[in-house]
Amino acid sequence: MFRPQRPDGRAVLVMPGGGYVFVSLINEGVNVARVLNPLGITVFVLAYRLPGEGWFNRTDVPLQDAQRAMRLIRANAAHYRIDPAKLGILGFSAGGHLGGTVTVGHADPVYKPRDTADSLSARPAFSGLIYPVTQFASAGPNSRSGPNLFGGPPPAGAASARFDVLTRASPAMPPLFLCHAVDDGTVAVGQSIALLEAARRHKVPVEAHLLERGGHGFGALSLPPTNPGHKWLDWFAVWTAMHTK
């Protein structure tokens, strides 16, 4: 947890990427807090469990951790000095897929309730998805998130469909913020464009920033000042304020 000196009630659960084989805690976690804390936003960085670590149900453990984190944060909102109605998410790459899964599957019954915190909602007030994987079937050969989540090629049928953010998109989604580089060679920009189109079809508020250059994994602070997108987190902060009045 990273607290600002002057919290304004907004909070973000950050889900770093790493292809579901590692968690990019600095580039897509700690550095996010360095930018958002001075803007009044409390930041929680989720070091979620990974599918390949030997868990019984490998596909559900990241979502279990994300849901549980959202509920625990809300249960302790007064202690953290945040407004539970102003808690959103920010996910990157595979963490963007996890964030998208929380966006459409925040109520999926992936674990047995443990305490009173689990009676609270895990639904984000807003969802920021940065160069996210939104559908394994169209992610392309350079994206390994699907095979790493499932331990092989994503299976056909319901087992895989639960993790298809595009297919599960609906009017019930919270407002979406998308940022993706057109020259991303790992997760094609079409993944974000497809979600943008889905949000518009379902009349879900959405803002999208498509950068000409930036590649994959630019995180919070890696874009140089010469790149027009290097202030994307400032855009995100302004956008969250618009949706948490």
BALORO-91969 format. One record per residue: residue in one letter; x, y, z of N, C-alpha, C, O in turn. Coordinates in steps of 0.02 Angstrom, whole numbers, plus 50000, padded with zeros to 5 digits. Layout:
BEGIN
aXYZXYZXYZXYZ ...
***
This chain:
BEGIN
m500424994050000500005000050000500445006250000500955006550035 f500245011249961500615017549956500115023249967499665024349927 r500215026950022499745032150041500005039050019500595040550027 p499555043149992499745050049978499745054250041499435052450091 q500085059850039500075064350096499385067350107499175068550164 r499035068650052498365071550056497875067150016497715068749959 p497645061650045497185057250009496525060649996496255064150039 d496265059649936495625062849918495045057849914494505059449890 g495175051649937494655046649937494705041549881494435036049887 r495035043449826495115038749771495645033549788496125034949823 a495555027449761496045022149771496055017749709495555017049674 v496635014749698496725010349640497085004049662497605004349695 l496804998349643497154991949650497514990549585497204989649533 v498184990449588498594989749528498784982449519498994979049566 m498704979949458498864973149441499414973149387499264973949328 p500044972449408500594972549359500554966649311500234961549325 g500894967449255500924962049206501514957449219501844957749271 g501644953249169502184948349175502014941749141502344936749153 g501504941849098501334935949060501094930049101501094924449077 y500874931349163500674926049209501254921449227501144915749247 v501884923849220502454920049244502874923949295503274921049331 f502784930549297503094934649349502644940849357502174941849318 v502794944949407502404950949420502884956849419503344957249459 s502764961549373503214967249362503074972649415502774977849400 l503294971349476503094975449533503354982649530503014987249554 i503944983649503504224990449502503944994449443503614999549453 n504064992049382503874995749322503124997049319502915002449299 e502724992149338502004992649331501644992349399501054990649403 g502014994149452501724994049518501964999849560501605004749569 v502564999249587502835004449630502875011149594502725016349623 n503085011049531503135017349494502455020549481502415026649473 v501935016549479501255019349473501095023449534500825028949529 a501275020849593501155024549655501545031049656501305036049682 r502145030949630502565037049629502235042649590502335048549605 v501835040949540501495045949501500825047749532500645053649535 l500435042849554499755044149576499705046749647499235050449663 n500165044949691500135047349760500135055049765499725057849802 p500575058549729500555065849733499905068949708499765074749721 l499495064949672498865067349645498285065549691497705066549674 g498445062949751497935061549801497645054549800497195052949839 i497905050149756497625043549747498025038449788498635038049782 t497675034549829497985029049867498065023149820497615021449782 v498655019949824498815014549777498955008149816499345008049864 f498645002749794498784996049819499064992049760498764991749707 v499644988949770499954984849717499844977549734500044975249788 l499544973849689499364966949702499914962149677500034961549617 a500244958849724500724953549708500344946949705500404942849751 y499964945949652499514940249648499894933749635500444933749607 r499594928249657499894921649645499884920049570499444922349533 l500354916049549500424914349478500194907249464500264902849506 p499904906149405499624899549389500114893749392499934888149410 g500754895049375501244889749372501594888049436502094884549436 e501334890549492501674889349556501434883049592501634881749649 g500994879249559500794872849588500134872949625499994868349662 w499734878149615499094878549649498604873449620498664871449562 f498124871349660497654866149640497254868349578497184864549530 n496984874349580496594876949524496964882949495496824888749512 r497444881549451497914886649428497574892649394497814898249401 t497034891449358496734896949320496384902049364496324907849345 d496154900049423495764904549465496164908449515495914913349543 v496794906449529497134909749585497254917249574497184920949623 p497424919649514497494926949507496834930549521496824935749555 l496274927949495495634931049505495414930649578495114935249605 q495564925049611495424924449682495764930149720495454933449762 d496404931149706496784936349742496514943349728496474947549772 a496324944549664496074951149646495404952549679495294957949706 q494944947749677494304948649710494384949749785494084954349814 r494784945549816494884945949888495204952749907495014955649957 a495674955049867495994961549880495484967149877495474971549920 m495054967149826494544972349820494094972449882493924977749908 r493904966549905493454966049962493794968150027493494971550069 l494424966150036494784968050096494904975550099494854978650152 i495054978550042495164985750040494524989350060494534994050100 r493964987150032493324990350049493154989250122492884993750155 a493294983350149493144981950219493534986450266493314987850322 n494124988650244494564992750286494624999850260495125003250273 a494115002050224494155008650192494265014350241494645018950227 a493945014050299494025019450348494745019850372495025025250380 h495045014050384495745013850406496205016650353496695020150369 y496065015050290496495017450235496335024550214496695027450173 r495805027350242495595034250226495415034850152495625039550118 i495025030050128494785030250060494025029550060493725027550109 d493725031250004493015030349993492925023749956493165023049900 p492585018849986492515012349953492145012749886492225008249845 a491755018049876491415019049812491885021949758491695022449700 k492495023749779492975026649732493585022149722494125024549706 l493485015649731494025010749722493975007749652493485004549634 g494495008749613494535005949546495135001549537495485000049586 i495264999549476495834995249461496244998249404496005002349365 l496864995949400497314997749345497744991649330498144989649372 g497664988649271498024982549254498434983349191498234986949145 f499004979849189499464980349134499574973549101499724968649136 s499504973049036499664966948998499284960949025498674960949024 a499634955849051499284950249083498904952749144498364950149159 g499174957649179498804960849233498204964649207497704965549242 g498254966949144497674970049111497144964849096496554966249099 h497374958749078496884953349070496554951749136495944950749140 l496954951349189496674950149255496184955749274495644954449301 g496384962049261495944967549274495304967249233494764968849258 g495364965149170494774964249129494334958749154493724959249151 t494644953349180494254947849208493884950149271493314948149282 v494194954249312493854957149370493284961649346492744961749376 t493404965349293492894969949267492264966349247491714968649262 v492334960549214491744956949191491554951149237491004948449233 g492024949049281491904943249323492014944449396492224939949433 h491884950549419492014952249490491574948249538491744947549596 a491014945649513490574941649556490634934149543490254930249572 d491104932049501491194924849489491354921349554491784923749591 p491034915749570491164912149633491794907849628491754901849616 v492374910949636493004907349626493324905149692493834901749691 y493034907149749493284904649813492714904849864492234908649856 k492784900849916492274900749969492374906750015492934908250034 p491834910150033491904915850079492254913950143492144908550172 r492694918450166493094917150226492844921050287492874918650343 d492604927150275492394931450330491904936650303491674936150247 t491744941650345491244946550325491474950850267491054953550231 a492124951550257492374955450200492124952550134492014956250086 d492034945950132491824942850070491094943850054490854941550002 s490734947350097490044949350080490034955850040489514957750013 l490614959150035490654965449998490774964249924490994958849904 s490624969249885490704968649812491434969449792491804973349822 a491644965649742492304966449712492284970449648492784970849613 r491714973349632491634977149570492044983649573491974987449621 p492464984949523492834991349521492364997149506491874996349468 a492505002849534492145008949516492345011249446491955014549412 f492945009549426493205011149359493765006249344494075003449390 s493905005149281494425000349261494895003449210494685005449156 g495535003849229496055005849182496424999749158496704995949198 l496424998649093496754992749063497274995249013497114998448964 i497904993549027498464996348989498794990648950499004985648979 y498834991448884499044986248837498804979348860499214974748868 p498144978648870497884972448900497774966848849497644968148790 v497824960748871497554955048835496814954648851496624954048909 t496394955048800495684954848812495344948548784494774947048801 q495704944948742495434938748714496014934348691496404936348648 f496064928448720496634924048703496604921848630497124921048598 a496004920648604495944917948536496224922648483496444920448430 s496214929148497496454934048448497084937648471497284942648441 a497414935148524497984938748552498604938348510499044942648515 g498654933348467499244932648425499774928248457499764927048517 p500264925948416500754921048440501254923848490501564920048527 n501344930448492501844933348538501584934148609501974935248655 s500924933548619500644934048686500624927048717500334922448689 r500944926348775500984919948808500524919548869500534914648906 s500114924648879499704924848939499224919048942499134915948995 g498904917448885498424911848885498744905248902498524901848948 p499264903148864499594896848880499874896648951499864891348983 n500124902248976500394902249044499844901849097499944898949150 l499254904649082498694904149129498434896949132498294894349186 f498364893849074498054887249070498564881549074498364875749084 g499204882949067499704877649066499734874148999499944868348996 g499534877448947499514874748879499034878948838498794884048862 p498884876748777498404880548736497734881348772497494876548802 p497434887348769496784888248801496284883148776496204882248716 p495924879848821495444874748800494824877848769494684883748779 a494464873748731493834876048703493284875548756493344871848804 g492754879348746492174878748790492184883448849492544888448850 a491784881648899491654886048956492284887348997492344892749026 a492744882549001493344883449042493754889449018494054892849059 s493754890648954494124896248926493694902448920493934908048928 a493044901548906492594907248894492544911748955492424917748947 r492624909049015492594913249075493114918749075493024923949107 f493664917649038494214922249038494244926448974494754929648960 d493714926348935493664930148873493314936748888492704937048891 v493704941948898493434948448919492974951248865492444954048880 l493164950448802492754953248747492074949948744491564953348737 t492064943348749491424939748746490974941448804490364941748797 r491274942648863490874943948923490714951448932490384953248980 a490954955648888490804962748893490054963848893489684960548857 s489824968648936489104969748943488984976848968489454980348986 p488354979048967488194985648994488344986349069488354991949094 a488454980849104488594981149175489314983049192489484983949250 m489744983549141490444985349154490504992349182490104996749165 p491004993549225491135000349248491465004349192491665001449141 p491535010849199491885014849149492585012149136492925009849182 l492805012649073493445009749052493915015249028493715019948995 f494555014349046495105018549020495605013848987495845009149019 l495765015048924496215010748887496805014848862496735020548840 c497405011748864498005014848836498435009348805498575004348837 h498635010348742498985005148705499405008448651499195013448622 a499995005748638500415008248583500265004448519500204998248520 v500205008048465500055004948400500615000248379500494995348344 d501235001648400501804997548379501954991948430502504989148429 d501484990348473501574984948521501644978348484501194976148448 g502224975148493502364968848458502204962648499502294957048475 t501974963548560501804957848604501054956848609500804951348599 v500704962048626499964961848628499714966948577499804972948587 a499414964648525499204969048470498704974248494498274972848536 v498764980248467498334985748486497604984148471497154987048502 g497474979448426496794977348412496434974648473495824974748475 q496804972148522496494969648583496124975248620495574974348645 s496434981148623496114986848655495574989848610495044991848635 i495704990048545495204992848499494554988748501494014991548500 a494624982148505494034977948508493634979248572493024979148571 l493984980348628493634981848690493314988748688492774989748714 l493644993448656493355000048646492704999548608492195002548627 e492714995648554492104994748514491554991248554490964993048549 a491754986248595491264982748636490944987448687490344987348698 a491354991648717491094996448766490595001248733490085002948762 r490755003448673490305007948638489645004548621489115007548626 r489694998248600489074994548584488624993948646488014994448641 h488944992948703488554992048765488424998648802488144998648857 k488625004248771488515010848800488855011648868488585014748914 v489445008748874489865009448934490335015348923490665015648871 p490385019948970490855025548962491565022848951491795018548989 v491915025448901492585023048885493005028648858492775032848818 e493635028748879494135033348852494725029148829494945024648866 a494985030548770495535026548743496075031148715495935036148682 h496705029448730497285033048704497725028048666497995023448696 l497795029048602498205024748560498835028648540498795033448502 l499405026448565500035029848554500365027248491500365021248478 e500635031748451500985029548390501575025048406501685020048373 r501955026848458502535023048478502525021748554502225025548592 g502855016448573502885014848644503025007548657503265005648710 g502885003248606503014996148614502594993148670502034995448684 h502864987948700502504984448753502874985248819503494985348821 g502494985948873502794986148939503084992848959503554993148998 f502804998348932503095004848949502925006949020503235011649046 g502445003849052502325005049122502175012249139501875015849100 a502385014149200502205020749226502675026249204502455031849191 l503325024749199503815030149191504305029049134504795032749128 s504195024049092504705022249043504665026148978505155026248940 l504115029448964504065033348902504455039848909504375043348960 p504865041648860505265047748866504825053948857504275053448829 p505065059748881504675065848874504515067648802504045071448789 t504905065048755504775066448685504175062548658503945063948603 n503935057748697503345053848677502725057448703502675058748763 p502245058948659501645062548683501265058848737500865061848773 g501375052248743501015048348793501355047748860501115044048903 h501915051248871502285050148932501905052548994502085050749050 k501375056448985500965058749041500305054849046499815057449073 w500305048749021499665045149018499365043949087498745043849094 l499775043249139499495042249206499155048649232498685048249272 d499395054449210499045060649227498355060749195497865062849226 w498315058449132497675057949098497205053249137496615054749148 f497485047649158497095042749196496825045749261496255044649279 a497255049549296497045052549359496475057449348495995057549387 v496525061649297495995066449282495345062749264494805064649286 w495415057349226494835053449205494495050149266493885050149270 t494895047549313494595044449372494205049549414493685048049442 a494465055649417494115060849454493435062349422492945063749457 m493415062049356492785063249320492255058049337491665059449336 h492485051849352492025046349363491925044649437491615039649453 t492195048749482492115047449554491865053549591492025054449650 k491485057749558491235063749591490685062049640490415066549673 
***
